[in-house]
Amino acid sequence: MKIGYPCINRSIGCTANATFRLKNYSEENLVEKVKNNLDCLMQILKYNKQKNLLFFRISSVIVPFGSHPICKFDWQKYFKNEFKTIGNYIKENNFRISMHPDQFTLINAKDEFIVKRSIAELNYHCEILDLMSLDNTAKIQIHVGGVYGDKEAAITRFIHNYNLLPEKIKKRLVVENDDFSYSLKDCLRIHRACGIPILFDTFHHECLNNNESIHDALLYTKSTWKKEDGEMMVDYSTQKQEARRGTHTEHIDINHFKKFLEIAKNINFDIMLEIKDKEESALEVKKEIEC
């Protein structure tokens, strides 16, 4: 099991998701922020290597406005060597990498313009991973999307549009069960129709399910991953007390996690801790696993 956390490290004094407002767009701003983000990403990876945290989710804004029509700058060529260096470090140290576009990436949208922009965003994420020369085990996770008043039609649109995607996107894409609209059962239905692997979110499953146990859910999900996809990816968190349902906890509930580990015994996967204090909880989990 590789243990990870998403996007931000709060211990090293830099951020790999620096950005700026669209109204302030300029090539100078872009170059400055991308250089910062890549430098900090390398620092995070070195920290993670030292701590043996070998799963990391790279921020979607590593290149601010990288998929936006306003961006005409050839950032791929300009930062080619930096991406290659980071990719080599990732491969040399056997990291697992993922990315997660924001909630506005909706390939099942009714609006064709939104679908077009979503595909551009997915292509941008693929470019990041391709520039690092990472294989198909580096995944991009998305949700099914909106319901739009007709869930059946929304699922059909997802399947249809997924099948039209370029192969370079399809080989990296995984779909995640959510906490409000699309359960694991819905994702399994989509998988059966188009073959997309499912990233299982344990917290979302607690919020929305069809009475599947966590153990059975993990087995169902694992069956959707092929050898070339790598180990199954799992997102883990718990409910923050006295907060809106579905709000991620600030710090790991280690007793809940120990129970989860017991349930998941003998099932292999890499785990992303979607917990707000990031590496602090990841280090506590690592300590628990090593005991």
C-alpha positions as a Markdown table, in Angstrom:
| # | Residue | x | y | z |
|---|---|---|---|---|
| 1 | Met | 0.0 | 0.0 | 0.0 |
| 2 | Lys | 1.3 | 3.4 | -1.0 |
| 3 | Ile | 0.1 | 6.2 | 1.2 |
| 4 | Gly | -0.6 | 9.7 | -0.1 |
| 5 | Tyr | -2.2 | 13.1 | 0.3 |
| 6 | Pro | -3.4 | 15.7 | -2.2 |
| 7 | Cys | -1.7 | 18.7 | -3.7 |
| 8 | Ile | -0.4 | 20.7 | -0.7 |
| 9 | Asn | 2.3 | 20.1 | 1.8 |
| 10 | Arg | 2.0 | 22.3 | 4.9 |
| 11 | Ser | 5.5 | 21.5 | 6.3 |
| 12 | Ile | 8.0 | 22.8 | 3.7 |
| 13 | Gly | 7.0 | 26.5 | 3.3 |
| 14 | Cys | 6.0 | 26.6 | -0.4 |
| 15 | Thr | 2.9 | 25.9 | -2.5 |
| 16 | Ala | 2.8 | 24.0 | -5.8 |
| 17 | Asn | -0.6 | 25.5 | -6.7 |
| 18 | Ala | 0.2 | 29.2 | -7.0 |
| 19 | Thr | -2.1 | 30.9 | -9.5 |
| 20 | Phe | -3.5 | 34.4 | -10.4 |
| 21 | Arg | -6.8 | 35.9 | -11.6 |
| 22 | Leu | -7.7 | 35.6 | -15.2 |
| 23 | Lys | -7.9 | 39.4 | -15.5 |
| 24 | Asn | -4.2 | 39.5 | -14.6 |
| 25 | Tyr | -3.1 | 36.9 | -17.2 |
| 26 | Ser | 0.2 | 37.6 | -18.9 |
| 27 | Glu | 3.0 | 35.3 | -20.1 |
| 28 | Glu | 5.2 | 36.8 | -17.5 |
| 29 | Asn | 2.7 | 35.9 | -14.7 |
| 30 | Leu | 2.3 | 32.4 | -16.2 |
| 31 | Val | 6.0 | 31.7 | -16.4 |
| 32 | Glu | 6.6 | 33.0 | -12.8 |
| 33 | Lys | 3.8 | 30.8 | -11.3 |
| 34 | Val | 4.7 | 27.7 | -13.3 |
| 35 | Lys | 8.3 | 27.9 | -12.3 |
| 36 | Asn | 7.3 | 28.3 | -8.7 |
| 37 | Asn | 4.9 | 25.4 | -8.9 |
| 38 | Leu | 7.3 | 23.0 | -10.5 |
| 39 | Asp | 10.1 | 24.0 | -8.0 |
| 40 | Cys | 7.8 | 23.4 | -5.1 |
| 41 | Leu | 6.4 | 20.1 | -6.5 |
| 42 | Met | 10.0 | 18.8 | -6.6 |
| 43 | Gln | 10.5 | 19.9 | -3.0 |
| 44 | Ile | 7.2 | 18.1 | -2.0 |
| 45 | Leu | 8.3 | 14.9 | -3.8 |
| 46 | Lys | 11.7 | 15.0 | -2.0 |
| 47 | Tyr | 10.0 | 15.4 | 1.3 |
| 48 | Asn | 7.6 | 12.6 | 0.5 |
| 49 | Lys | 10.4 | 10.3 | -0.5 |
| 50 | Gln | 12.2 | 11.0 | 2.8 |
| 51 | Lys | 9.0 | 10.1 | 4.7 |
| 52 | Asn | 8.2 | 7.2 | 2.4 |
| 53 | Leu | 4.9 | 8.7 | 1.3 |
| 54 | Leu | 4.9 | 7.4 | -2.2 |
| 55 | Phe | 1.4 | 8.4 | -3.5 |
| 56 | Phe | 0.8 | 12.1 | -4.5 |
| 57 | Arg | -1.9 | 14.0 | -6.2 |
| 58 | Ile | -0.5 | 16.8 | -8.3 |
| 59 | Ser | -2.5 | 20.1 | -8.3 |
| 60 | Ser | -4.6 | 20.8 | -11.3 |
| 61 | Val | -3.3 | 24.4 | -11.4 |
| 62 | Ile | 0.3 | 23.4 | -11.8 |
| 63 | Val | 0.0 | 25.5 | -15.0 |
| 64 | Pro | -2.6 | 28.2 | -14.3 |
| 65 | Phe | -5.1 | 28.5 | -17.2 |
| 66 | Gly | -3.2 | 25.7 | -19.0 |
| 67 | Ser | -6.4 | 24.6 | -20.8 |
| 68 | His | -8.0 | 28.1 | -21.1 |
| 69 | Pro | -8.3 | 29.7 | -24.6 |
| 70 | Ile | -6.4 | 32.7 | -23.3 |
| 71 | Cys | -3.3 | 30.7 | -22.9 |
| 72 | Lys | -1.4 | 30.8 | -26.2 |
| 73 | Phe | 2.0 | 30.4 | -24.6 |
| 74 | Asp | 3.9 | 27.1 | -25.4 |
| 75 | Trp | 4.4 | 26.2 | -21.8 |
| 76 | Gln | 4.9 | 22.5 | -22.8 |
| 77 | Lys | 8.1 | 23.4 | -24.8 |
| 78 | Tyr | 9.3 | 26.1 | -22.4 |
| 79 | Phe | 9.2 | 23.8 | -19.3 |
| 80 | Lys | 9.9 | 20.6 | -21.1 |
| 81 | Asn | 13.2 | 19.9 | -19.2 |
| 82 | Glu | 11.6 | 20.7 | -15.8 |
| 83 | Phe | 8.8 | 18.3 | -16.4 |
| 84 | Lys | 11.2 | 15.6 | -17.6 |
| 85 | Thr | 13.4 | 16.0 | -14.5 |
| 86 | Ile | 10.3 | 15.7 | -12.2 |
| 87 | Gly | 9.1 | 12.7 | -14.1 |
| 88 | Asn | 12.5 | 11.0 | -13.9 |
| 89 | Tyr | 12.5 | 11.6 | -10.1 |
| 90 | Ile | 8.9 | 10.1 | -9.8 |
| 91 | Lys | 9.9 | 7.0 | -11.8 |
| 92 | Glu | 13.3 | 6.5 | -10.1 |
| 93 | Asn | 11.6 | 6.6 | -6.7 |
| 94 | Asn | 8.6 | 4.5 | -7.6 |
| 95 | Phe | 5.9 | 7.2 | -6.8 |
| 96 | Arg | 2.3 | 6.7 | -7.7 |
| 97 | Ile | 0.8 | 9.9 | -9.2 |
| 98 | Ser | -2.8 | 11.1 | -9.7 |
| 99 | Met | -4.6 | 14.3 | -10.7 |
| 100 | His | -8.2 | 15.5 | -10.1 |
| 101 | Pro | -9.8 | 18.2 | -12.3 |
| 102 | Asp | -12.2 | 20.5 | -10.6 |
| 103 | Gln | -16.0 | 20.0 | -10.3 |
| 104 | Phe | -16.6 | 21.9 | -13.5 |
| 105 | Thr | -15.1 | 19.2 | -15.6 |
| 106 | Leu | -18.3 | 17.5 | -16.8 |
| 107 | Ile | -18.2 | 15.2 | -19.7 |
| 108 | Asn | -21.9 | 14.4 | -19.2 |
| 109 | Ala | -23.1 | 18.0 | -19.4 |
| 110 | Lys | -26.1 | 18.8 | -21.6 |
| 111 | Asp | -24.3 | 21.9 | -22.9 |
| 112 | Glu | -21.9 | 21.0 | -25.7 |
| 113 | Phe | -19.6 | 24.0 | -24.9 |
| 114 | Ile | -19.1 | 22.7 | -21.3 |
| 115 | Val | -18.3 | 19.2 | -22.7 |
| 116 | Lys | -15.8 | 20.7 | -25.1 |
| 117 | Arg | -14.1 | 22.7 | -22.4 |
| 118 | Ser | -14.1 | 19.6 | -20.1 |
| 119 | Ile | -12.3 | 17.6 | -22.8 |
| 120 | Ala | -9.7 | 20.4 | -23.2 |
| 121 | Glu | -9.2 | 20.3 | -19.4 |
| 122 | Leu | -8.7 | 16.5 | -19.5 |
| 123 | Asn | -6.3 | 16.9 | -22.4 |
| 124 | Tyr | -4.3 | 19.5 | -20.4 |
| 125 | His | -4.0 | 17.0 | -17.4 |
| 126 | Cys | -2.8 | 14.3 | -19.8 |
| 127 | Glu | -0.2 | 16.7 | -21.2 |
| 128 | Ile | 1.2 | 17.2 | -17.7 |
| 129 | Leu | 1.5 | 13.5 | -17.1 |
| 130 | Asp | 2.8 | 12.8 | -20.7 |
| 131 | Leu | 5.5 | 15.5 | -20.3 |
| 132 | Met | 6.7 | 13.6 | -17.2 |
| 133 | Ser | 6.7 | 10.4 | -19.3 |
| 134 | Leu | 4.6 | 8.6 | -16.7 |
| 135 | Asp | 2.8 | 5.4 | -17.7 |
| 136 | Asn | -0.9 | 4.5 | -17.5 |
| 137 | Thr | -0.8 | 4.0 | -13.8 |
| 138 | Ala | -0.8 | 7.8 | -13.4 |
| 139 | Lys | -4.5 | 8.5 | -13.3 |
| 140 | Ile | -6.9 | 11.4 | -13.7 |
| 141 | Gln | -10.0 | 11.0 | -11.6 |
| 142 | Ile | -13.4 | 12.6 | -12.3 |
| 143 | His | -17.0 | 12.3 | -11.1 |
| 144 | Val | -19.8 | 11.2 | -13.3 |
| 145 | Gly | -21.1 | 14.8 | -13.2 |
| 146 | Gly | -24.5 | 16.4 | -12.9 |
| 147 | Val | -28.0 | 14.7 | -12.9 |
| 148 | Tyr | -29.7 | 17.5 | -14.9 |
| 149 | Gly | -33.1 | 16.3 | -13.9 |
| 150 | Asp | -32.8 | 13.0 | -15.7 |
| 151 | Lys | -30.2 | 10.5 | -14.3 |
| 152 | Glu | -30.7 | 7.9 | -16.9 |
| 153 | Ala | -30.0 | 10.4 | -19.7 |
| 154 | Ala | -27.0 | 11.8 | -17.8 |
| 155 | Ile | -25.4 | 8.3 | -17.4 |
| 156 | Thr | -26.0 | 7.6 | -21.1 |
| 157 | Arg | -24.3 | 10.9 | -22.0 |
| 158 | Phe | -21.3 | 10.1 | -19.9 |
| 159 | Ile | -20.9 | 6.7 | -21.6 |
| 160 | His | -21.4 | 8.2 | -25.0 |
| 161 | Asn | -19.0 | 11.0 | -24.5 |
| 162 | Tyr | -16.4 | 8.8 | -22.8 |
| 163 | Asn | -16.3 | 6.5 | -25.8 |
| 164 | Leu | -15.6 | 9.5 | -28.1 |
| 165 | Leu | -12.6 | 10.6 | -26.0 |
| 166 | Pro | -9.1 | 10.4 | -27.5 |
| 167 | Glu | -7.3 | 7.2 | -26.4 |
| 168 | Lys | -4.6 | 9.3 | -24.6 |
| 169 | Ile | -7.4 | 10.5 | -22.2 |
| 170 | Lys | -9.2 | 7.2 | -21.9 |
| 171 | Lys | -6.1 | 5.3 | -20.8 |
| 172 | Arg | -5.7 | 7.7 | -17.8 |
| 173 | Leu | -9.3 | 8.4 | -16.8 |
| 174 | Val | -11.0 | 6.8 | -13.8 |
| 175 | Val | -14.4 | 7.6 | -12.4 |
| 176 | Glu | -15.1 | 8.1 | -8.7 |
| 177 | Asn | -18.3 | 7.5 | -6.8 |
| 178 | Asp | -19.7 | 10.7 | -5.1 |
| 179 | Asp | -21.6 | 11.5 | -2.0 |
| 180 | Phe | -24.7 | 12.9 | -3.5 |
| 181 | Ser | -25.7 | 11.6 | -6.9 |
| 182 | Tyr | -23.8 | 8.7 | -8.3 |
| 183 | Ser | -23.1 | 5.7 | -6.0 |
| 184 | Leu | -20.7 | 2.8 | -6.5 |
| 185 | Lys | -23.6 | 0.9 | -8.1 |
| 186 | Asp | -24.0 | 3.7 | -10.7 |
| 187 | Cys | -20.3 | 3.7 | -11.4 |
| 188 | Leu | -20.2 | -0.1 | -11.8 |
| 189 | Arg | -23.0 | 0.2 | -14.4 |
| 190 | Ile | -20.9 | 2.8 | -16.3 |
| 191 | His | -17.8 | 0.6 | -16.1 |
| 192 | Arg | -19.7 | -2.4 | -17.6 |
| 193 | Ala | -20.8 | -0.2 | -20.5 |
| 194 | Cys | -17.4 | 1.4 | -21.3 |
| 195 | Gly | -14.7 | -0.2 | -19.3 |
| 196 | Ile | -13.6 | 2.8 | -17.2 |
| 197 | Pro | -11.9 | 1.8 | -13.9 |
| 198 | Ile | -13.5 | 3.0 | -10.7 |
| 199 | Leu | -11.7 | 4.9 | -8.0 |
| 200 | Phe | -13.5 | 4.0 | -4.7 |
| 201 | Asp | -14.1 | 6.8 | -2.2 |
| 202 | Thr | -14.8 | 5.3 | 1.2 |
| 203 | Phe | -16.3 | 8.5 | 2.7 |
| 204 | His | -18.6 | 9.1 | -0.3 |
| 205 | His | -19.7 | 5.5 | 0.0 |
| 206 | Glu | -20.7 | 6.0 | 3.6 |
| 207 | Cys | -22.8 | 9.0 | 2.5 |
| 208 | Leu | -24.4 | 7.3 | -0.5 |
| 209 | Asn | -24.6 | 3.6 | -1.1 |
| 210 | Asn | -26.8 | 0.6 | -1.8 |
| 211 | Asn | -26.1 | -1.3 | 1.3 |
| 212 | Glu | -22.8 | -2.8 | 0.0 |
| 213 | Ser | -20.3 | -3.4 | 2.8 |
| 214 | Ile | -16.9 | -1.6 | 2.5 |
| 215 | His | -15.3 | -5.0 | 2.0 |
| 216 | Asp | -17.6 | -6.0 | -0.9 |
| 217 | Ala | -17.3 | -2.5 | -2.4 |
| 218 | Leu | -13.5 | -2.8 | -2.4 |
| 219 | Leu | -13.7 | -6.1 | -4.2 |
| 220 | Tyr | -16.3 | -4.9 | -6.7 |
| 221 | Thr | -14.1 | -1.8 | -7.5 |
| 222 | Lys | -10.9 | -3.8 | -7.7 |
| 223 | Ser | -12.4 | -5.9 | -10.4 |
| 224 | Thr | -12.6 | -2.9 | -12.7 |
| 225 | Trp | -8.8 | -2.3 | -12.7 |
| 226 | Lys | -6.6 | -4.0 | -15.3 |
| 227 | Lys | -3.0 | -4.8 | -14.9 |
| 228 | Glu | -1.9 | -1.8 | -17.0 |
| 229 | Asp | -3.9 | 0.5 | -14.7 |
| 230 | Gly | -1.7 | -0.4 | -11.7 |
| 231 | Glu | -3.0 | -1.0 | -8.2 |
| 232 | Met | -6.5 | 0.2 | -7.4 |
| 233 | Met | -6.7 | 3.7 | -6.0 |
| 234 | Val | -8.8 | 4.4 | -2.9 |
| 235 | Asp | -9.7 | 7.8 | -1.4 |
| 236 | Tyr | -10.2 | 7.8 | 2.3 |
| 237 | Ser | -11.6 | 10.3 | 4.8 |
| 238 | Thr | -14.2 | 10.6 | 7.6 |
| 239 | Gln | -16.9 | 13.1 | 8.5 |
| 240 | Lys | -15.9 | 16.4 | 10.3 |
| 241 | Gln | -17.9 | 16.7 | 13.5 |
| 242 | Glu | -20.6 | 19.3 | 13.6 |
| 243 | Ala | -20.1 | 20.2 | 9.9 |
| 244 | Arg | -22.2 | 19.8 | 6.8 |
| 245 | Arg | -22.6 | 16.2 | 5.8 |
| 246 | Gly | -19.8 | 15.2 | 3.5 |
| 247 | Thr | -17.2 | 17.6 | 5.0 |
| 248 | His | -13.8 | 16.0 | 5.3 |
| 249 | Thr | -12.3 | 15.8 | 8.8 |
| 250 | Glu | -9.4 | 18.0 | 9.8 |
| 251 | His | -7.3 | 15.2 | 11.2 |
| 252 | Ile | -7.2 | 11.4 | 10.8 |
| 253 | Asp | -9.5 | 9.4 | 13.1 |
| 254 | Ile | -7.0 | 6.7 | 13.7 |
| 255 | Asn | -9.4 | 4.3 | 15.3 |
| 256 | His | -11.8 | 4.6 | 12.3 |
| 257 | Phe | -8.8 | 4.0 | 10.0 |
| 258 | Lys | -7.6 | 0.9 | 12.0 |
| 259 | Lys | -11.1 | -0.6 | 11.6 |
| 260 | Phe | -11.0 | 0.2 | 7.9 |
| 261 | Leu | -7.6 | -1.5 | 7.6 |
| 262 | Glu | -9.1 | -4.6 | 9.3 |
| 263 | Ile | -12.0 | -4.7 | 6.8 |
| 264 | Ala | -9.7 | -4.2 | 3.9 |
| 265 | Lys | -7.2 | -6.8 | 5.0 |
| 266 | Asn | -5.7 | -8.9 | 2.0 |
| 267 | Ile | -7.0 | -6.4 | -0.6 |
| 268 | Asn | -4.3 | -4.5 | -2.3 |
| 269 | Phe | -4.6 | -0.8 | -3.2 |
| 270 | Asp | -2.9 | 2.6 | -2.9 |
| 271 | Ile | -4.6 | 5.1 | -0.5 |
| 272 | Met | -5.1 | 8.8 | -0.9 |
| 273 | Leu | -5.9 | 10.5 | 2.4 |
| 274 | Glu | -8.3 | 13.4 | 1.7 |
| 275 | Ile | -7.8 | 14.9 | 5.1 |
| 276 | Lys | -7.3 | 18.6 | 5.6 |
| 277 | Asp | -4.0 | 18.5 | 7.5 |
| 278 | Lys | -2.4 | 16.6 | 4.6 |
| 279 | Glu | 1.0 | 15.1 | 5.4 |
| 280 | Glu | 0.4 | 15.3 | 9.1 |
| 281 | Ser | -2.3 | 12.7 | 9.0 |
| 282 | Ala | -0.4 | 10.7 | 6.3 |
| 283 | Leu | 2.5 | 10.4 | 8.6 |
| 284 | Glu | 0.3 | 9.1 | 11.4 |
| 285 | Val | -1.2 | 6.5 | 9.1 |
| 286 | Lys | 2.2 | 5.4 | 8.0 |
| 287 | Lys | 3.3 | 5.0 | 11.6 |
| 288 | Glu | 0.2 | 2.9 | 12.3 |
| 289 | Ile | 0.7 | 0.7 | 9.3 |
| 290 | Glu | 4.3 | 0.1 | 10.3 |
| 291 | Cys | 3.5 | -0.9 | 13.8 |
